[in-house]
Every structure is written in C-alpha cells, then in structure tokens.
C-alpha cells in the first residue's frame, strides 16, 4: 500500500481549480463530466489544460483536428511520446490501428474467438436493421468466418481488416468458394472450418445468400477505402499497453461532421480500455505503472460505447480515468438512455458546467446546487460551476481558453 501511495499522481486543472489525482488521498475517483454548449470552451478550457503538464498518459479525441498540431512540439519537449491516428487524413497518422491485433491472447500465438466475435459485432451493429435481426446475425456469422480465415491462415502482417475486406470482395465475386471448401477439408478442426460450416447452408438459397452478403457489404463499405487500409495495415500500430507504462499522448482525429467511422473509433476505445485493464491486472498492485486518462470530446455525439456504464465504474481501481465532454444531459440521455446515462453521471466525482441552453441540464444543476432555476439561467459568461463529490458546489471564474497555446505563440513571436 505504501508503494502505491508514493506514485506521483499529480493534479489536473478544472478551469483554474487545481484538483489532486491521488485517489488514495482524496477518496474520490478521477472521472470528470464537462458540460458546455457548442463553442462553450470545452476544448479550449478543459482539454487544452492537459497539454500544460501531463501527469498521466492521455488518449485524446480531437474532433477539430487542431490539438495535435498545436501541442505536439510542446509535449515532445517535455519528454512525452506523441502519437496520432488520423481518421480524417490517414496519411498523417504516425501509428496505425488494427483491431484484429487485440484479439490475440497475451503470451500465445493464438487469438480469442470471443474477442473476434466482439469485433464483428461492432462492425455489424444490431441497428443496421432494427426490424429483423436475422439478417444482421447471419451477416455477423459470415463475417466472423472470414475473420477466422484471416487469423488462421494468413501471415501476421496480413492479419488486418484490409485483408478481411479483400477476401470479402473475392468471395462476393465467387472466387473463394473452392479455396474455402478445400481449406475446410484440410483443416476440419480449425476455427474457420467450424465457423464456415455454420453459414454454408445459407448458400442453398441464392436470394438469402445475396441478402447476407449485401448486409455485410453495407457494414464494411465505410472502411473500404485506400485511406483506411493505410491505418489498418500500417507497420507501426498503436500499442495501448505502452501508454500504461510510459507517459504518452495519443491523439485520435475524427470528423465532427462525418460520423461514419464511429464504429471503428468505438472499437478502438473498447479495445484500448480492455488492453489497459488486462495490463493493470497483470501488475502486482493491480494498477497501471503510468495512469491513463481517456478524454472523450463530444462524447454523446456519436454511437454509444457498448457497456460503457459498467466500464466507467470498474476502470477506476486500475488507475484509468475518463473525461466525458458533452453538450447537454439531454444529449447523453438520447444516446445512452436515461438509466445508463444516470449511471455514467453518478460515476463522475467532478462535474464542470461551463454554460449551455439545455433545460434538462439546467434543472439538474438547480437541484444539485439547491438554487432557483433562474440563477442557473443567469450564469455570467465568465463564470462556471464546479461540483465535487463531498464538497459544496463552487461558482468559479472561467479559465482563459487555449492559455498554453497563446503563450507558445507569444514566445515564438518574441523570438522573431
């Protein structure tokens, strides 16, 4: 226990209020909920403060694509390793992301069929057809067999989603039937043979089979591009465990206009969290050597992260924390449902309210602050509310946005 207390957990900056990250000292978790309307300072005030002095590794969702450019050099000068996965312009990525890598079983050459099925379930979500789940489930079985083939019979360097897409196209063209039949005969006990035999019966009806392939094609179409294959097949791929061992910042650039990659990004979150939990559990104290924080900007704008209400409740003990940045509680309720959203809110011991127009959020704050609603309506633009579990709510001054970047620019101008 003493050894764990000696770890330098450092602090974080909540709009000018310095808060300890040492959960042993505070008795609080380090999850934050940040509420602000569009243009309300979520990125400039809250996210940018982490670039000043990082005491933990960060996984930062950058929906504007600016944070990496603004702070990369400063972070590198502080000895922090900086990595970028760019879903908007993949060629800019410094590391790739291959979901199939994270299905492999630690310390072995094999892979987890359960984890592989989870990847397929994310790629082909249930809401692809809410009227009849038969087609979705059949398409999953088909795609799972393709993934098994890739993992069972292709070389390590080709075990990626790019290969899955290529084989799917060949199969749709009728070029893989003979190969698959032969491989099943030669390797009857393989995971691929077992999976393929479960779907081969669907081929007896050409109409049914065409629908299954069409559903799979629809789900995979968003990834079917030369740019995405750059990310899937990049030689240097992201290693989440490295973030739990040495101070690093991973920027994930996604578009705030085009949400087509939400499924892949959510899969990245889930696999990142799972990898870090497994790493923490393998350590003697059950915690990461280097704490890791996920900063989810526009958390409730895309597809929900599966089982997140449970995830946020259990990762705290592993020195993994989450910053959830949302525009309103209505938005959070819409994406996660009222019950799950409430669980997520309750898991955050710090809540920072910068501003907003949402009535549900304002009513919630009025109740929490024990103040009339009109007080919340009249919050000055230069003020914010900070709610910390076990302490009285505070009306605080709103911090200056992008303070560090402005100092960096000022310093560069002075040197000219």
C-alpha positions as a Markdown table, in Angstrom:
| # | Residue | x | y | z |
|---|---|---|---|---|
| 1 | Unk | 0.0 | 0.0 | 0.0 |
| 2 | Unk | 2.8 | 2.4 | 0.8 |
| 3 | Unk | 4.4 | 1.8 | -2.5 |
| 4 | Unk | 1.2 | 2.7 | -4.3 |
| 5 | Unk | 0.9 | 6.0 | -2.3 |
| 6 | Unk | 4.4 | 7.1 | -3.4 |
| 7 | Unk | 3.3 | 7.2 | -7.0 |
| 8 | Unk | 3.2 | 10.8 | -8.2 |
| 9 | Unk | -0.4 | 11.1 | -9.4 |
| 10 | Unk | -0.1 | 14.9 | -9.8 |
| 11 | Unk | -3.0 | 17.2 | -10.4 |
| 12 | Unk | -5.4 | 18.4 | -13.1 |
| 13 | Unk | -6.8 | 21.8 | -13.9 |
| 14 | Unk | -10.6 | 22.2 | -13.8 |
| 15 | Unk | -11.0 | 25.7 | -15.2 |
| 16 | Unk | -8.4 | 27.2 | -12.9 |
| 17 | Unk | -9.1 | 25.0 | -9.9 |
| 18 | Unk | -6.3 | 22.5 | -9.2 |
| 19 | Unk | -7.5 | 19.1 | -8.2 |
| 20 | Unk | -5.5 | 16.2 | -6.9 |
| 21 | Unk | -5.4 | 13.0 | -8.9 |
| 22 | Unk | -4.3 | 10.9 | -5.9 |
| 23 | Unk | -7.5 | 8.9 | -5.2 |
| 24 | Unk | -5.9 | 7.5 | -2.0 |
| 25 | Unk | -5.6 | 11.0 | -0.6 |
| 26 | Unk | -8.9 | 12.4 | -1.8 |
| 27 | Unk | -11.1 | 9.3 | -1.6 |
| 28 | Unk | -12.6 | 10.4 | -5.0 |
| 29 | Unk | -12.4 | 8.9 | -8.4 |
| 30 | Unk | -10.8 | 10.9 | -11.2 |
| 31 | Unk | -13.7 | 10.8 | -13.7 |
| 32 | Unk | -14.9 | 14.2 | -15.0 |
| 33 | Unk | -18.1 | 15.3 | -16.6 |
| 34 | Unk | -17.8 | 18.5 | -18.6 |
| 35 | Unk | -20.9 | 20.3 | -19.8 |
| 36 | Unk | -20.9 | 23.1 | -22.3 |
| 37 | Unk | -22.8 | 24.2 | -25.4 |
| 38 | Unk | -21.1 | 24.3 | -28.8 |
| 39 | Unk | -18.3 | 26.9 | -28.6 |
| 40 | Unk | -18.6 | 27.0 | -24.9 |
| 41 | Unk | -14.9 | 26.3 | -24.2 |
| 42 | Unk | -14.9 | 22.5 | -23.7 |
| 43 | Unk | -11.8 | 22.0 | -25.8 |
| 44 | Unk | -10.1 | 25.4 | -25.2 |
| 45 | Unk | -10.5 | 25.4 | -21.4 |
| 46 | Unk | -10.7 | 21.8 | -20.3 |
| 47 | Unk | -8.9 | 19.7 | -22.8 |
| 48 | Unk | -6.1 | 22.1 | -23.5 |
| 49 | Unk | -5.2 | 22.3 | -19.8 |
| 50 | Unk | -3.9 | 18.7 | -20.0 |
| 51 | Unk | -1.3 | 19.8 | -22.5 |
| 52 | Unk | 0.3 | 22.1 | -19.9 |
| 53 | Unk | 1.8 | 19.3 | -17.7 |
| 54 | Unk | 0.6 | 15.8 | -18.1 |
| 55 | Unk | 1.0 | 13.6 | -15.1 |
| 56 | Unk | -0.6 | 10.7 | -16.9 |
| 57 | Unk | -0.8 | 9.2 | -20.3 |
| 58 | Unk | -3.7 | 10.6 | -22.4 |
| 59 | Unk | -5.9 | 9.3 | -25.2 |
| 60 | Unk | -7.5 | 12.4 | -26.6 |
| 61 | Unk | -10.3 | 12.5 | -29.1 |
| 62 | Unk | -9.7 | 15.6 | -31.3 |
| 63 | Unk | -12.9 | 16.3 | -33.3 |
| 64 | Unk | -11.4 | 19.5 | -34.7 |
| 65 | Unk | -8.0 | 18.1 | -35.7 |
| 66 | Unk | -6.1 | 21.0 | -34.2 |
| 67 | Unk | -4.8 | 19.8 | -30.8 |
| 68 | Unk | -2.1 | 17.6 | -32.3 |
| 69 | Unk | -0.7 | 20.5 | -34.4 |
| 70 | Unk | -1.0 | 23.0 | -31.6 |
| 71 | Unk | 0.7 | 21.0 | -28.8 |
| 72 | Unk | 2.9 | 18.2 | -30.4 |
| 73 | Unk | 6.2 | 20.1 | -30.1 |
| 74 | Unk | 5.5 | 21.3 | -26.6 |
| 75 | Unk | 4.7 | 17.8 | -25.4 |
| 76 | Unk | 7.8 | 16.4 | -27.1 |
| 77 | Unk | 9.9 | 19.0 | -25.4 |
| 78 | Unk | 8.5 | 17.7 | -22.0 |
| 79 | Unk | 9.7 | 14.2 | -22.8 |
| 80 | Unk | 6.2 | 12.9 | -23.6 |
| 81 | Unk | 5.8 | 10.5 | -26.5 |
| 82 | Unk | 3.2 | 11.8 | -29.0 |
| 83 | Unk | 1.2 | 9.6 | -31.4 |
| 84 | Unk | -1.6 | 10.3 | -33.9 |
| 85 | Unk | -4.3 | 8.2 | -35.5 |
| 86 | Unk | -6.0 | 10.5 | -38.1 |
| 87 | Unk | -9.3 | 9.2 | -39.3 |
| 88 | Unk | -9.8 | 12.3 | -41.5 |
| 89 | Unk | -6.5 | 12.2 | -43.3 |
| 90 | Unk | -5.0 | 8.8 | -42.5 |
| 91 | Unk | -1.7 | 9.5 | -44.3 |
| 92 | Unk | -0.9 | 11.9 | -41.5 |
| 93 | Unk | -1.1 | 9.1 | -38.9 |
| 94 | Unk | 2.1 | 8.3 | -37.1 |
| 95 | Unk | 0.7 | 4.9 | -35.9 |
| 96 | Unk | -2.0 | 2.6 | -37.3 |
| 97 | Unk | -4.8 | 0.7 | -35.7 |
| 98 | Unk | -5.5 | -2.9 | -36.4 |
| 99 | Unk | -8.5 | -4.2 | -34.4 |
| 100 | Unk | -7.5 | -7.9 | -35.1 |
| 101 | Unk | -4.3 | -7.4 | -33.2 |
| 102 | Unk | -6.2 | -7.0 | -30.0 |
| 103 | Unk | -7.9 | -10.4 | -30.3 |
| 104 | Unk | -4.7 | -12.2 | -29.8 |
| 105 | Unk | -4.2 | -13.9 | -26.4 |
| 106 | Unk | -1.4 | -12.5 | -24.3 |
| 107 | Unk | 1.7 | -14.7 | -24.3 |
| 108 | Unk | 0.5 | -17.1 | -27.0 |
| 109 | Unk | 0.3 | -17.2 | -30.8 |
| 110 | Unk | -3.4 | -17.8 | -30.7 |
| 111 | Unk | -6.4 | -15.5 | -30.7 |
| 112 | Unk | -9.6 | -15.2 | -28.7 |
| 113 | Unk | -12.7 | -16.3 | -30.7 |
| 114 | Unk | -14.8 | -14.3 | -28.2 |
| 115 | Unk | -12.9 | -11.1 | -28.8 |
| 116 | Unk | -13.0 | -11.7 | -32.6 |
| 117 | Unk | -16.8 | -12.0 | -32.3 |
| 118 | Unk | -16.9 | -8.7 | -30.4 |
| 119 | Unk | -15.0 | -7.1 | -33.3 |
| 120 | Unk | -17.5 | -8.4 | -35.8 |
| 121 | Unk | -20.5 | -7.3 | -33.6 |
| 122 | Unk | -19.1 | -3.8 | -33.6 |
| 123 | Unk | -18.5 | -3.8 | -37.4 |
| 124 | Unk | -22.1 | -5.0 | -38.0 |
| 125 | Unk | -24.2 | -3.3 | -35.3 |
| 126 | Unk | -27.7 | -4.5 | -34.5 |
| 127 | Unk | -29.3 | -1.2 | -35.6 |
| 128 | Unk | -28.2 | -2.0 | -39.2 |
| 129 | Unk | -31.8 | -3.5 | -39.4 |
| 130 | Unk | -33.9 | -2.9 | -36.4 |
| 131 | Unk | -36.9 | -4.6 | -38.0 |
| 132 | Unk | -35.4 | -8.1 | -38.5 |
| 133 | Unk | -32.2 | -9.1 | -36.7 |
| 134 | Unk | -32.0 | -12.3 | -38.7 |
| 135 | Unk | -30.0 | -10.6 | -41.5 |
| 136 | Unk | -27.7 | -8.8 | -39.1 |
| 137 | Unk | -26.9 | -12.0 | -37.2 |
| 138 | Unk | -26.4 | -14.0 | -40.4 |
| 139 | Unk | -24.1 | -11.3 | -41.7 |
| 140 | Unk | -22.1 | -11.5 | -38.5 |
| 141 | Unk | -21.7 | -15.3 | -38.8 |
| 142 | Unk | -20.5 | -14.8 | -42.3 |
| 143 | Unk | -18.0 | -12.1 | -41.5 |
| 144 | Unk | -16.8 | -14.0 | -38.4 |
| 145 | Unk | -15.9 | -16.9 | -40.7 |
| 146 | Unk | -13.9 | -14.5 | -42.9 |
| 147 | Unk | -12.0 | -13.1 | -39.9 |
| 148 | Unk | -11.3 | -16.7 | -38.7 |
| 149 | Unk | -9.8 | -17.5 | -42.1 |
| 150 | Unk | -7.6 | -14.4 | -41.9 |
| 151 | Unk | -6.4 | -15.2 | -38.4 |
| 152 | Unk | -5.9 | -19.0 | -39.0 |
| 153 | Unk | -4.2 | -19.0 | -42.4 |
| 154 | Unk | -2.7 | -15.6 | -43.3 |
| 155 | Unk | 0.7 | -14.3 | -42.2 |
| 156 | Unk | 0.9 | -12.0 | -39.2 |
| 157 | Unk | 1.5 | -8.9 | -41.4 |
| 158 | Unk | -1.7 | -9.7 | -43.4 |
| 159 | Unk | -3.9 | -10.2 | -40.3 |
| 160 | Unk | -5.9 | -7.0 | -40.6 |
| 161 | Unk | -9.2 | -5.6 | -41.7 |
| 162 | Unk | -7.8 | -4.7 | -45.1 |
| 163 | Unk | -7.4 | -8.4 | -45.7 |
| 164 | Unk | -10.9 | -9.1 | -44.4 |
| 165 | Unk | -12.3 | -6.6 | -46.9 |
| 166 | Unk | -10.2 | -8.0 | -49.8 |
| 167 | Unk | -11.3 | -11.6 | -49.1 |
| 168 | Unk | -15.0 | -10.5 | -48.8 |
| 169 | Unk | -14.8 | -8.9 | -52.2 |
| 170 | Unk | -13.3 | -12.0 | -53.7 |
| 171 | Unk | -16.0 | -14.1 | -52.1 |
| 172 | Unk | -18.7 | -11.9 | -53.5 |
| 173 | Unk | -17.2 | -12.4 | -56.9 |
| 174 | Unk | -17.3 | -16.2 | -56.5 |
| 175 | Unk | -13.6 | -16.6 | -56.4 |
| 176 | Unk | -13.2 | -18.1 | -52.8 |
| 177 | Unk | -15.7 | -20.9 | -52.7 |
| 178 | Unk | -13.3 | -23.6 | -53.9 |
| 179 | Unk | -10.5 | -22.3 | -51.7 |
| 180 | Unk | -12.7 | -22.3 | -48.6 |
| 181 | Unk | -14.0 | -25.8 | -49.3 |
| 182 | Unk | -10.5 | -27.1 | -49.7 |
| 183 | Unk | -9.2 | -25.4 | -46.6 |
| 184 | Unk | -12.1 | -26.8 | -44.6 |
| 185 | Unk | -11.4 | -30.3 | -45.8 |
| 186 | Unk | -7.7 | -30.0 | -45.0 |
| 187 | Unk | -8.2 | -28.3 | -41.6 |
| 188 | Unk | -11.6 | -29.6 | -40.3 |
| 189 | Unk | -10.8 | -28.7 | -36.6 |
| 190 | Unk | -9.8 | -25.1 | -37.3 |
| 191 | Unk | -12.0 | -22.2 | -36.0 |
| 192 | Unk | -12.5 | -21.2 | -39.6 |
| 193 | Unk | -13.9 | -24.6 | -40.6 |
| 194 | Unk | -16.3 | -24.6 | -37.7 |
| 195 | Unk | -17.5 | -21.0 | -38.4 |
| 196 | Unk | -17.8 | -21.5 | -42.2 |
| 197 | Unk | -19.9 | -24.7 | -41.8 |
| 198 | Unk | -22.4 | -22.6 | -39.8 |
| 199 | Unk | -23.0 | -20.3 | -42.7 |
| 200 | Unk | -22.5 | -22.5 | -45.7 |
| 201 | Unk | -26.1 | -23.7 | -45.5 |
| 202 | Unk | -27.4 | -20.2 | -46.3 |
| 203 | Unk | -25.9 | -20.5 | -49.8 |
| 204 | Unk | -28.6 | -23.1 | -50.7 |
| 205 | Unk | -31.0 | -20.1 | -51.2 |
| 206 | Unk | -29.4 | -17.7 | -53.6 |
| 207 | Unk | -31.8 | -14.9 | -52.5 |
| 208 | Unk | -31.0 | -15.4 | -48.8 |
| 209 | Unk | -27.3 | -15.6 | -49.5 |
| 210 | Unk | -27.4 | -12.4 | -51.6 |
| 211 | Unk | -29.1 | -10.6 | -48.7 |
| 212 | Unk | -26.5 | -11.8 | -46.2 |
| 213 | Unk | -23.6 | -10.6 | -48.5 |
| 214 | Unk | -25.4 | -7.3 | -49.1 |
| 215 | Unk | -25.7 | -6.7 | -45.3 |
| 216 | Unk | -22.0 | -7.5 | -44.8 |
| 217 | Unk | -21.1 | -5.2 | -47.7 |
| 218 | Unk | -23.2 | -2.4 | -46.3 |
| 219 | Unk | -21.4 | -2.6 | -43.0 |
| 220 | Unk | -17.9 | -2.9 | -44.5 |
| 221 | Unk | -18.4 | -0.2 | -47.1 |
| 222 | Unk | -17.4 | 2.6 | -44.8 |
| 223 | Unk | -14.0 | 1.0 | -44.3 |
| 224 | Unk | -13.5 | 0.1 | -47.9 |
| 225 | Unk | -11.0 | 2.8 | -49.0 |
| 226 | Unk | -7.3 | 3.1 | -49.7 |
| 227 | Unk | -7.1 | 5.7 | -46.9 |
| 228 | Unk | -8.5 | 3.4 | -44.2 |
| 229 | Unk | -6.3 | 0.5 | -45.3 |
| 230 | Unk | -3.4 | 2.7 | -44.5 |
| 231 | Unk | -4.5 | 2.7 | -40.9 |
| 232 | Unk | -5.3 | -1.0 | -40.8 |
| 233 | Unk | -2.1 | -2.2 | -42.5 |
| 234 | Unk | 0.4 | 0.4 | -41.1 |
| 235 | Unk | 3.5 | -1.4 | -40.0 |
| 236 | Unk | 3.7 | 0.6 | -36.7 |
| 237 | Unk | 0.4 | 0.0 | -35.0 |
| 238 | Unk | -0.8 | 1.5 | -31.7 |
| 239 | Unk | 0.2 | -0.4 | -28.6 |
| 240 | Unk | -2.2 | 0.6 | -25.8 |
| 241 | Unk | 0.0 | -1.1 | -23.2 |
| 242 | Unk | 2.8 | 1.3 | -23.9 |
| 243 | Unk | 0.6 | 4.1 | -22.6 |
| 244 | Unk | 0.2 | 2.3 | -19.3 |
| 245 | Unk | 4.0 | 2.0 | -19.0 |
| 246 | Unk | 5.4 | 5.4 | -20.1 |
| 247 | Unk | 4.0 | 8.9 | -20.4 |
| 248 | Unk | 2.4 | 9.3 | -23.8 |
| 249 | Unk | -0.4 | 11.2 | -25.6 |
| 250 | Unk | -2.4 | 9.5 | -28.3 |
| 251 | Unk | -4.4 | 11.9 | -30.4 |
| 252 | Unk | -7.4 | 10.5 | -32.4 |
| 253 | Unk | -8.5 | 12.9 | -35.0 |
| 254 | Unk | -12.2 | 12.2 | -36.1 |
| 255 | Unk | -14.6 | 14.5 | -38.0 |
| 256 | Unk | -17.3 | 16.3 | -36.1 |
| 257 | Unk | -19.3 | 16.4 | -39.3 |
| 258 | Unk | -18.9 | 12.9 | -40.7 |
| 259 | Unk | -19.6 | 10.2 | -38.1 |
| 260 | Unk | -19.1 | 7.2 | -40.5 |
| 261 | Unk | -16.1 | 5.9 | -38.5 |
| 262 | Unk | -17.9 | 6.0 | -35.1 |
| 263 | Unk | -18.0 | 2.2 | -35.1 |
| 264 | Unk | -14.2 | 1.8 | -35.6 |
| 265 | Unk | -13.5 | 4.6 | -33.1 |
| 266 | Unk | -15.7 | 2.9 | -30.5 |
| 267 | Unk | -14.0 | -0.4 | -31.1 |
| 268 | Unk | -10.7 | 1.4 | -30.5 |
| 269 | Unk | -11.9 | 2.8 | -27.2 |
| 270 | Unk | -13.2 | -0.7 | -26.1 |
| 271 | Unk | -10.0 | -2.5 | -27.1 |
| 272 | Unk | -7.9 | 0.2 | -25.5 |
| 273 | Unk | -9.7 | 0.0 | -22.2 |
| 274 | Unk | -9.6 | -3.8 | -22.3 |
| 275 | Unk | -5.9 | -3.9 | -23.0 |
| 276 | Unk | -5.1 | -1.4 | -20.2 |
| 277 | Unk | -7.3 | -3.3 | -17.7 |
| 278 | Unk | -5.5 | -6.6 | -18.6 |
| 279 | Unk | -2.1 | -4.9 | -18.2 |
| 280 | Unk | -3.1 | -3.4 | -14.8 |
| 281 | Unk | -4.4 | -6.8 | -13.6 |
| 282 | Unk | -1.1 | -8.4 | -14.5 |
| 283 | Unk | 0.8 | -5.9 | -12.2 |
| 284 | Unk | 1.4 | -6.9 | -8.6 |
| 285 | Unk | -0.7 | -4.0 | -7.3 |
| 286 | Unk | -3.4 | -4.3 | -9.9 |
| 287 | Unk | -2.8 | -0.8 | -11.2 |
| 288 | Unk | -1.0 | 0.7 | -14.2 |
| 289 | Unk | 2.5 | 1.9 | -13.7 |
| 290 | Unk | 1.5 | 5.0 | -15.6 |
| 291 | Unk | -2.1 | 6.2 | -15.1 |
| 292 | Unk | -4.1 | 6.7 | -18.3 |
| 293 | Unk | -6.9 | 9.1 | -19.0 |
| 294 | Unk | -9.4 | 8.9 | -21.9 |
| 295 | Unk | -10.6 | 12.3 | -22.9 |
| 296 | Unk | -13.8 | 11.8 | -24.9 |
| 297 | Unk | -14.6 | 15.1 | -26.6 |
| 298 | Unk | -18.2 | 15.2 | -28.0 |
| 299 | Unk | -18.8 | 12.0 | -26.0 |
| 300 | Unk | -22.6 | 11.9 | -26.8 |
| 301 | Unk | -22.4 | 12.9 | -30.4 |
| 302 | Unk | -21.7 | 9.5 | -32.0 |
| 303 | Unk | -22.7 | 5.9 | -31.5 |
| 304 | Unk | -22.8 | 4.7 | -27.8 |
| 305 | Unk | -19.8 | 2.8 | -26.5 |
| 306 | Unk | -21.1 | -0.7 | -25.6 |
| 307 | Unk | -21.4 | -1.3 | -21.9 |
| 308 | Unk | -19.8 | 2.0 | -21.0 |
| 309 | Unk | -21.9 | 2.5 | -17.9 |
| 310 | Unk | -20.3 | -0.6 | -16.5 |
| 311 | Unk | -16.8 | 0.2 | -17.8 |
| 312 | Unk | -16.5 | 3.6 | -16.2 |
| 313 | Unk | -17.5 | 2.0 | -12.9 |
| 314 | Unk | -14.7 | -0.6 | -12.9 |
| 315 | Unk | -11.7 | 1.0 | -14.5 |
| 316 | Unk | -11.1 | 3.5 | -11.6 |
| 317 | Unk | -9.3 | 0.9 | -9.5 |
| 318 | Unk | -6.8 | 0.3 | -12.3 |
| 319 | Unk | -5.7 | 3.9 | -12.5 |
| 320 | Unk | -7.7 | 4.5 | -15.6 |
| 321 | Unk | -9.9 | 7.6 | -15.7 |
| 322 | Unk | -12.3 | 9.2 | -18.1 |
| 323 | Unk | -13.2 | 12.7 | -19.0 |
| 324 | Unk | -16.6 | 12.9 | -20.7 |
| 325 | Unk | -17.3 | 16.1 | -22.6 |
| 326 | Unk | -20.9 | 16.6 | -23.6 |
| 327 | Unk | -23.1 | 19.5 | -24.8 |
| 328 | Unk | -26.1 | 18.6 | -22.6 |
| 329 | Unk | -27.6 | 15.9 | -20.4 |
| 330 | Unk | -30.4 | 15.6 | -22.9 |
| 331 | Unk | -27.9 | 14.6 | -25.5 |
| 332 | Unk | -26.4 | 12.0 | -23.1 |
| 333 | Unk | -29.9 | 10.6 | -22.3 |
| 334 | Unk | -30.7 | 10.3 | -26.0 |
| 335 | Unk | -27.6 | 8.3 | -26.8 |
| 336 | Unk | -27.4 | 6.1 | -23.7 |
| 337 | Unk | -30.9 | 6.1 | -22.4 |
| 338 | Unk | -32.0 | 7.6 | -19.1 |
| 339 | Unk | -30.9 | 4.8 | -16.7 |
| 340 | Unk | -27.5 | 4.2 | -18.3 |
| 341 | Unk | -26.9 | 8.0 | -18.6 |
| 342 | Unk | -27.6 | 8.4 | -14.9 |
| 343 | Unk | -25.2 | 5.6 | -14.0 |
| 344 | Unk | -22.5 | 7.4 | -16.1 |
| 345 | Unk | -23.2 | 10.7 | -14.5 |
| 346 | Unk | -23.1 | 9.2 | -11.0 |
| 347 | Unk | -19.7 | 7.7 | -11.8 |
| 348 | Unk | -18.1 | 11.1 | -12.2 |
| 349 | Unk | -17.0 | 12.7 | -8.9 |
| 350 | Unk | -16.2 | 16.0 | -10.6 |
| 351 | Unk | -18.7 | 17.9 | -12.8 |
| 352 | Unk | -17.7 | 21.2 | -14.6 |
| 353 | Unk | -20.5 | 23.3 | -16.0 |
| 354 | Unk | -19.3 | 26.0 | -18.4 |
| 355 | Unk | -22.6 | 27.1 | -19.9 |
| 356 | Unk | -25.5 | 25.8 | -22.0 |
| 357 | Unk | -29.1 | 26.2 | -23.2 |
| 358 | Unk | -30.5 | 22.8 | -22.3 |
| 359 | Unk | -33.4 | 22.9 | -19.9 |
| 360 | Unk | -32.8 | 19.3 | -18.6 |
| 361 | Unk | -29.2 | 20.2 | -17.7 |
| 362 | Unk | -30.2 | 23.4 | -16.0 |
| 363 | Unk | -32.9 | 21.7 | -14.0 |
| 364 | Unk | -30.4 | 19.1 | -12.9 |
| 365 | Unk | -27.9 | 21.8 | -11.8 |
| 366 | Unk | -30.6 | 23.8 | -10.0 |
| 367 | Unk | -31.4 | 20.6 | -8.0 |
| 368 | Unk | -27.7 | 19.8 | -7.3 |
| 369 | Unk | -26.9 | 23.4 | -6.4 |
| 370 | Unk | -30.1 | 23.9 | -4.4 |
| 371 | Unk | -30.7 | 27.1 | -6.2 |
| 372 | Unk | -33.6 | 28.6 | -8.1 |
| 373 | Unk | -33.6 | 27.8 | -11.8 |
| 374 | Unk | -33.3 | 31.5 | -12.8 |
| 375 | Unk | -29.9 | 31.6 | -11.1 |
| 376 | Unk | -28.6 | 29.0 | -13.5 |
| 377 | Unk | -30.1 | 30.8 | -16.4 |
| 378 | Unk | -28.2 | 34.0 | -15.5 |
| 379 | Unk | -24.8 | 32.4 | -15.1 |
| 380 | Unk | -22.4 | 35.1 | -16.5 |
| 381 | Unk | -20.2 | 34.1 | -19.5 |
| 382 | Unk | -17.0 | 34.5 | -17.4 |
| 383 | Unk | -18.2 | 32.1 | -14.6 |
| 384 | Unk | -18.6 | 28.3 | -14.3 |
| 385 | Unk | -19.9 | 25.8 | -11.7 |
| 386 | Unk | -17.7 | 23.1 | -10.3 |
| 387 | Unk | -19.3 | 20.3 | -8.4 |
| 388 | Unk | -17.1 | 17.9 | -6.4 |
| 389 | Unk | -18.5 | 14.9 | -4.6 |
| 390 | Unk | -18.5 | 15.5 | -0.8 |
| 391 | Unk | -17.9 | 19.3 | -1.1 |
| 392 | Unk | -20.1 | 22.3 | -1.6 |
| 393 | Unk | -20.6 | 23.4 | -5.2 |
| 394 | Unk | -18.4 | 26.3 | -6.3 |
| 395 | Unk | -19.0 | 29.2 | -8.5 |
| 396 | Unk | -15.6 | 29.8 | -10.2 |
| 397 | Unk | -14.0 | 32.1 | -12.7 |
| 398 | Unk | -13.9 | 30.6 | -16.2 |
| 399 | Unk | -10.3 | 30.0 | -17.3 |
| 400 | Unk | -8.8 | 31.6 | -20.4 |
| 401 | Unk | -9.2 | 29.2 | -23.4 |
| 402 | Unk | -6.0 | 27.9 | -25.0 |
| 403 | Unk | -3.8 | 29.7 | -22.4 |
| 404 | Unk | -0.8 | 27.5 | -23.1 |
| 405 | Unk | -1.0 | 27.8 | -26.8 |
| 406 | Unk | -1.3 | 31.5 | -26.6 |
| 407 | Unk | 1.9 | 31.6 | -24.5 |
| 408 | Unk | 3.6 | 29.4 | -27.1 |
| 409 | Unk | 2.6 | 31.7 | -29.9 |
| 410 | Unk | 3.6 | 34.7 | -28.0 |
| 411 | Unk | 7.0 | 33.2 | -27.3 |
| 412 | Unk | 7.5 | 32.4 | -30.9 |
| 413 | Unk | 6.6 | 35.9 | -31.9 |
| 414 | Unk | 9.0 | 37.3 | -29.3 |
| 415 | Unk | 11.9 | 35.3 | -30.8 |
| 416 | Unk | 11.4 | 36.7 | -34.3 |
